[in-house]
Amino acid sequence: MPNRVLIVEDDDVLRWLMTEALMHLGYEATGCISADAALLKLNVNDSFDLVITDVVMPGQCDGIGLAKTLWSMRPELPVIIVSGNTVLPPGFLPANARFIAKPCTLEALSRTIVELLPVN
């Protein structure tokens, strides 16, 4: 069974592109339009193996808030934070998290996912 990845991105085109790219790489990908929607989906179905989140999104919670909530609920869950306009301070991310600057290549995304997920 392929690893399940939750993609949290408010831009419809980027969310679709990431979903398609991950499915092409052999992952089961599900998209959410906001961190709020992602938290609802994770409360209903906690079987995701990885979360990829943008930082700036509409709603009560941004991507950093989502990541912090996830780390408190499921500290083992790997998280990739992507952003075109955010800089994270050194030491901010736990060992099972990564930051990727937008725009990113499929190769960079794939390499980062492989770093964080065990091989099935």
C-alpha positions as CSV (number, residue, x, y, z in Angstrom):
1,M,0.0,0.0,0.0
2,P,1.5,3.4,-0.9
3,N,2.3,6.0,1.7
4,R,-0.5,8.5,2.2
5,V,0.4,12.2,1.8
6,L,-1.9,15.1,2.8
7,I,-1.2,18.3,0.8
8,V,-2.3,21.6,2.3
9,E,-2.2,24.4,-0.3
10,D,-4.8,27.1,-0.9
11,D,-3.7,27.7,-4.5
12,D,-5.9,25.3,-6.6
13,V,-3.4,24.9,-9.4
14,L,-0.4,24.3,-7.0
15,R,-2.5,21.8,-5.0
16,W,-3.5,20.0,-8.1
17,L,0.1,19.9,-9.5
18,M,1.5,18.6,-6.2
19,T,-1.2,15.9,-6.0
20,E,-0.6,14.8,-9.5
21,A,3.2,14.8,-9.0
22,L,3.0,12.7,-5.9
23,M,0.6,10.2,-7.5
24,H,3.1,10.0,-10.4
25,L,5.8,9.2,-7.8
26,G,3.7,6.4,-6.4
27,Y,2.1,8.1,-3.3
28,E,-1.5,8.3,-2.4
29,A,-2.2,12.1,-2.3
30,T,-5.1,14.0,-0.8
31,G,-5.4,17.8,-1.0
32,C,-6.9,20.3,1.4
33,I,-7.5,24.0,0.8
34,S,-6.5,25.2,4.3
35,A,-4.9,24.2,7.6
36,D,-8.4,24.3,9.2
37,A,-9.6,21.7,6.6
38,A,-6.5,19.6,7.1
39,L,-7.1,19.5,10.9
40,L,-10.6,18.4,10.3
41,K,-9.5,15.7,7.8
42,L,-6.7,14.5,10.2
43,N,-9.2,14.3,13.1
44,V,-11.4,12.0,11.0
45,N,-8.6,10.0,9.3
46,D,-5.2,9.9,11.0
47,S,-3.7,7.4,8.7
48,F,-1.6,9.9,6.7
49,D,2.2,9.2,6.6
50,L,3.3,12.7,5.7
51,V,1.9,16.3,5.5
52,I,3.1,18.9,3.1
53,T,1.9,22.4,3.9
54,D,2.1,25.9,2.5
55,V,2.6,28.6,5.1
56,V,0.3,31.5,4.1
57,M,-3.3,30.3,3.8
58,P,-6.8,31.7,4.7
59,G,-8.5,30.5,7.9
60,Q,-7.9,30.4,11.6
61,C,-4.5,28.6,11.3
62,D,-1.6,29.0,8.9
63,G,0.8,26.3,7.8
64,I,3.2,26.9,10.8
65,G,0.3,26.7,13.2
66,L,-0.8,23.5,11.5
67,A,2.7,22.0,11.8
68,K,2.9,23.0,15.5
69,T,-0.5,21.4,16.2
70,L,0.5,18.2,14.3
71,W,3.8,18.0,16.3
72,S,1.9,18.2,19.6
73,M,-0.7,15.6,18.4
74,R,1.5,13.2,16.5
75,P,5.2,14.1,17.0
76,E,6.3,11.2,14.8
77,L,4.3,12.5,11.7
78,P,6.8,14.0,9.2
79,V,5.9,17.5,7.9
80,I,7.3,19.4,4.9
81,I,6.7,23.1,5.0
82,V,6.8,24.9,1.6
83,S,6.8,28.7,1.1
84,G,7.8,31.3,-1.3
85,N,8.0,34.1,1.3
86,T,8.8,32.6,4.7
87,V,12.2,32.1,6.4
88,L,12.4,29.8,9.3
89,P,15.0,30.4,12.1
90,P,17.7,27.8,12.5
91,G,16.6,25.0,14.8
92,F,12.9,25.7,14.4
93,L,12.1,22.4,12.7
94,P,12.2,19.0,14.5
95,A,14.2,16.2,13.0
96,N,11.3,14.8,11.1
97,A,10.4,18.1,9.3
98,R,11.9,19.9,6.3
99,F,11.5,23.3,4.7
100,I,11.4,23.7,0.9
101,A,11.4,27.2,-0.8
102,K,8.9,27.8,-3.6
103,P,9.1,27.3,-6.4
104,C,10.5,23.8,-5.9
105,T,11.4,21.1,-8.4
106,L,9.8,17.7,-8.5
107,E,13.3,16.3,-7.8
108,A,13.7,18.4,-4.6
109,L,10.3,17.4,-3.4
110,S,10.8,13.7,-4.1
111,R,14.3,13.7,-2.5
112,T,12.8,15.4,0.7
113,I,9.9,12.9,0.9
114,V,12.3,10.0,0.6
115,E,14.4,11.4,3.4
116,L,11.4,11.6,5.7
117,L,9.4,8.4,4.8
118,P,10.6,4.9,5.3
119,V,10.6,2.7,2.2
120,N,7.7,0.4,1.9
